[in-house]
Amino acid sequence: MGLQRYAFNQIRMGVDTPIVVYAEREEQAVRACRAAYARITTLEERMSDYRAESELNLLCQHAVGRWVKVSPELFYVLWRAQTLARQTEGAFDVTVGPLVRLWREARRTGKLPDAATLRDAKARSGYRLLELSLPRRAVRLKAERMQLDLGGIAKGYACDCALRELRKHGITRALIQMGGDIVAGDAPPDSPGWKIDLPNSRNELLLKNGALSTSGSTEQYVEINGVRYAHIIDPRTGLGLTKLILARVRARDGITADSLATAAAVLGEPDAQRLERLYKGVQITVSQVRLNHSGQPWNGSHGRLT
């Protein structure tokens, strides 16, 4: 019978999460994708800042001034995040949770936080307030009321883990997408790669055994007094990005692509190119976004499977 294409879609981490696989039998595809979605659910339970009882939120409650041992998955993601935070001098920072919550409040009310509120949130943010101990596999926070936010790295990692789960079930030709993050395994049959449609581009991108992530200020934003504040926080100002920018990263895996895309959106050119040189085989493009007459981006947003 040969390999057949099977496609599934469920909501995970707040976004549509399509998985496309090639398998010899439907039963194999269903079993493998069910396991992949279950793996993502486990990671969401560990890393969500929305779930009150997530491992991440419990860590924020109990790790102030003392070491708290965490799961291998959470420690690895935090380790990668802190490495990138040092490389970017804080342009990428998972401690910006207090500032993200101010952005969510601004989106709800249409008002910016006052100076005192912003100052208080910034005092509880900063990657140097987060300590990691490799021998203990433990985390310690230096300030009260800190909030970690893994929105710029966790989805890419979840895609990586889902692909590994599929491979455990004998499926290597697969693609997983979570919002702006895409991770691909081996190419589909009779094709050199998975065809990814890039908005505002005449060409399709072919992706196999790698990842593509897009991050920018084009979709999630709040407009206040004629200024757009994106959901990506600039740690230097404590506010959402106001520049209209789109960063796209191609890398060997999802956790690298996801986190670098977030960092590149904050850094902009030419600092993003300096970041590119630190990671072998990574391609980073940062472009300005133009709005059409309706105030929508001409450049579009993230790529999608065609």
N, C-alpha and C positions, 0 to 999 in steps of 0.2 A: 504493500500500500504506500510506503514511503512516508515522509514527513508531511504533516498537515499543520496549517496555521490555526491557532486558537487565541482568542482575545478575551480578556476579563477586565472589569473595572470596579473598584470599590473606593470608598472614601477612607483615607488614612491621613493622620496629622492635619486634618482640616482641608485636604485637597483631593481632587480626583486622582486616583492612582491606577492608571491603566497598566496592565502587564500583557505583553504579546509574546507567545512562545511557539516554537515548532516542535511537535512531538509525533511519535508514531501512533499513539492512541489517545483518544479523548480522556480516558480514565487517568492516564499518566499526566496529562496536562492539568486536569482538575486537581489531582492530588498534590502536584508540585506547586501550583499557584496558591492553593489553600495554605500550604506550609509557608510560602513566601509572605502572604498577607498576615499570617499568624506571627511571623517573625517581626514584621513591621509593627504590629500591635504591641508586642512585648517592648520594643524600643520606645514606642509612644508612651507607654506606661512608665518608662524610666525617665524620659527626657522632656516630656511636655511641661510647659509652664502654665498651661490652662488647667490641668488636672491637679486638684488640691493635694491628692495623695500620691502624686508621682514621686519617684525617687529624687528627681531634681528639686522639687519643692520641699520635700522633707529635708534634703541636704541644706537648703537655704535656711531652714528653721533651726537646725541642730548643729551646724558646723561653725558657728561664730566663736572664734577663739579656741577651738579645739578640733583635733583631727577626727574625721569621720570616714570610715572605710566605705568604699562604693563598689558597685559592680564593675567588672572588667570593661563592659561596653561604655558606661558613662565615663570611667576614668580615661579610656582611650580618646573619646571625643573631646574631653576637657584638655587632655594633653596636647592634642593636635591644635585646639583652639588657642591655647597659651603660647605654643610655638609660633603660630602665625601672628598673634598679638605682639610678641617681641619683635618679629621680623618687620612688622608694619608700624612699630612704635604706637600701638594702640588704635590704629585705624580699624582693625578688626578686634572686637572686644565683646565677649559673651557676658560680661558683667553689666551691660547696659539695660538690664531688665527694668530698673526703676524709670529710666528714660523712655523705654518702649511703652510702659504703662501710662506715662504722661501723654505720649503720642496717641494712644488709644482713647484716652479721655478727651484729648483735643478733637479727635475725629468725631466723637460722640456729641460734644458740646459746641464745636466750631470756635473754640477759644484757646489761645496759647496759654501755657502755665505762666503765672507771675514769676518775677525774678527770684523771690525767696523759695518758692516751690521748686523751681528749676535748680537753684543752687543746692538745695537739700538732696535732690535726686542725684546730682553730679557727685556729691560728696560720698554717696553710697555706690558709686560706679568707678571703674578703673581696673584694668587687668592686674595691676600690682596688688590689689586687695584680695586676689585669689591665689592661694598657695596649693601646690601639689607635692605629694610625697610618693615617689615611685616605690621605695621599699615597702611602705605601708599600704600602697594603693589607696591613699586617703587624700582627703581634701580639707582645707581649713580656710575660713573666711575671716578677714581682718576687721570688718565693720558690721554693725547691727543693720538689720533690715535690707540686706543685699538681696538682689534677685537675679539669678542667672537666666539667660535667654539663649537657647541653642537654635533659634530660627534660621541662622545663616550657615548652618553646618550639618544639622541632624538629618535633614531629608536626603542629602547626598549620601550620608553614611547608611541610612536605611535602605536606599536603593542598592548599595553595595552588598549589604547583608541579604537582601531579597534575592539578588543574583546568585550569591553563594548557596542559598537554600535551594534554588532551582537546580543548580549543578549537582547538589547532593541527590536529587531525584532523577539524574540522568539527562537533564535538559541543559544544553549549552547555548542553543540559538534562542536568545531571549532579549527583550527590551523592557525596562521599567521606567516609568515617568512619574514624578511627583512635582506638580507645578512647573517651575523653571528648571528642574533637574532631571536629566536623562542619563541612564546607565545602560550600556549595551554589552551583550556577550558576543558569541560567534555570529557571523553574518547569516542572514536567511539563505535558504537553498537557492542556487542559481543567481546570487547577487553578491557583489563585492562588499556590501555593507548595508546597514539599515539606513533608509532614506529619510532624512530629517529636513523638513521645510523650514527655512529661515525667513521670517517676515522681512519684507523690503529687500529681498535678494533674488536675483535671477537664477541662482544655482541652488541645488539641493546639496546638503552635506551628507557624506557617507560615514557612518559611525559603526565601528565594531571593536569589541574588547576595550572599551574606553567610556568616557563620560563627557557630557556637555551640560553646562549650567549657564543660565542667564539671570542677571540680577540688575535691577535699576529702579528708576523713579517714575515709571510710566503707568503703573496700574494701581497699586494701593497708595493712596495719598489723601490728604485733607487740604482743602484750599481755604486760607484765612487771609482776609484783606488783600486778595489778589495774588497771594504767594502759595505755591504748592509745597507742602511738606510731605515727603515720601515716608514710607514705613521703615526705610533703612536709616538708622540713626547715625549721625556723624558725632563720634565721641568728643570731638573738639568743641562743638557748639552745644551738644546735648539735645539738639533738635533733629528732625528728619531732614534728609537731603533736600535742598531747594534747587539744585541744578538738575536739569533734565538730561539724564545720562543712561546709557545702556551698556553693561559690561557682559561679555560672553567669554567663557573659559572652556577650553577643551583640554582634558587631562586623562591620566591613566585610570582614575577612579573617581567615584562620586564625591567622597568627602573632600578631596583636593579641589575638584572643580567648583563645588558649592561654596566652600569657604573663600576660595580665591576670587570668585565672582563678586561676593559681598565686599571683600576688601578692595577690589579694583573699582567698584562703584563709588566707594568713599574716597579712594585715593585719586582717581582720574588719571589722565595722562600728564606727564610722562612717568609718574611714579609707578603706575601699574606695569610698565615695561621693565623697570628695575626689579619688581617682584617676579616677573616672568623668568628672569635670569637665575633666580634662586631655585627654580623647580625644573628639573630636566624633562624635556618633552612637552611642557605645558605651552599652550598658545592662548594669549589674552588679547582681546580687542575691546577697546572702549570707544564709544561713539556718542556724539551729541544727538539728542532726540529733537526732531522738529514736530510741531503741532499743526494739524490741519485747521480749516476754518471752524470746525466744531470743537476745537480744543483737545482733540484726540491725537495720540502719537502716530506720525507717519511710519516710523520705524517698526511699529508693532511691538511684540513682546517676545516670549520665549519660543523656541522651536517646537515643532510637533511632528509626529510620525505621519508620513504620507502613504 
